Amino acid sequence: MDRNQQLFERAQACIPGGVNSPVRAFRAVGGTPRFVQRAQGAYFWDANGTRYIDYIGSWGPMILGHGHPAVVEAVQKALVDGFSFGAPTEREVELAEAVMAHLPSVEQIRLVSSGTEAGMSCIRLARGFTGRSLFIKFEGHYHGHADALLVKAGSGLATFGHPTSAGVPAEVAQHTLVLPFNDIEALELAFQKHGAELAAVMIEPIAGNMNFVRTTVPFMKRLRELCTQHGALLILDEVMTGFRVALGGAQSVYAKAIPGFAPDLTVMGKVIGGGMPLAAFGGRRDIMGKLAPLGGVYQAGTLSGNPVATACGLATLREIEKPGFFDALAARTRSLVDGLKAVAQDKGIAFSGDSEGGMFGFFLMPTLPQNYSTVMTTDGPAFNRFFHGMLDRGVYFAPALYEAGFVSAAHTQADIDTTLAAAREAF
Ligand SMILES: *Cc1c(COP(=O)(O)O)cnc(C)c1O
């Protein structure tokens, strides 16, 4: 008797599609979603009691693995003192200070409850600060599901966007300019035409919602120059990459290649909450000072800075701050990607992969893609067969080829070896 299937049928009767976030429904890969019963370390167990090596980690947050003892203890302690107050707490200040210590571009920060909320608030703040409406995003980048951000490219370069979702008015989408990713010419053209109307450019420094695609260094450098030159704010969406690819986020990786590089605003989420609903945005003090109650840009939240969530996030940050944490995590992640490459090569399968810190991606194509249209040329059915081949062998990769993967500090070399043995069979 398949308990996952039973639960999925029950769920579909009361929840649209049976899930509370679409990708969980396995629509892309087919088959029955696994209902998670519990998780520990690098593993979770589904409703049948089957164990999986977890390469999603709640889509990024679980960088320490599940149920890390120091985090569990911090959360249990916080719970006893109260779930939510709607009044300030010392821990919010502590978390703000901890984030600022690692991200020099963040001079002030505000805590919210989800990445969507943080991204949406950043756009409003950028518009309020600049007095402009237009902003740029890139094809294949996901910044949460706020109306203005659910916009896809029109045909041709530098066209105004169309809503990607029903229910988004064209009047909202028309202020969003969608450009091809890593295309300097298109970027320059857009600034040439619209530079004076641009409030901001929002970008995932390493795009993790179209698998794993880095911003090229020349593109990032030119983007920073153009934003400064035209008075548009550069917003890095580090919801996925923040505290995941490095302690200082992807911005610290780019600052090594581009001297002085810093965004004006940063969007954070996922790891910052350690698995609890917590996200944040922050940046230049003069910009953050436009937020209520200091300035005229309104933003608020009943559960913002929640005491249990901040305890979880802080305890997680304290662990990843320890010397050598990211070196070890990056090495383990690289050994997974290098191992997969070697197995694929052995089997004569076109394959490429990349990683940074504890985040990785792989493609069933010979070289790494640099933009969304190339990612879209992936052989979907082949990916789905590989996904199910791995799932059948107890390895849980993201159930869609457009998603990045995550290794945690709880993944051992033995877990990687088990994964590679499974891949040898699945390929
Ligand atoms: C996950 C994600 C978001 C949205 O965060 P939620 O907490 O799911 O609302 C925004 N931007 C990026 C880059 C993300 O990966």
The ligand as an ORCA input file, in Angstrom:
! r2SCAN-3c Opt
* xyz 0 1
  C      13.154     31.160     -3.059
  C      13.459     32.438     -3.755
  C      12.643     33.565     -3.616
  C      11.316     33.535     -2.920
  O      11.414     33.234     -1.566
  P      10.133     32.627     -0.800
  O      10.576     32.534      0.616
  O       9.861     31.301     -1.450
  O       9.011     33.580     -1.009
  C      13.069     34.755     -4.194
  N      14.218     34.827     -4.871
  C      15.025     33.766     -5.040
  C      16.305     33.915     -5.781
  C      14.658     32.527     -4.503
  O      15.446     31.471     -4.704
*
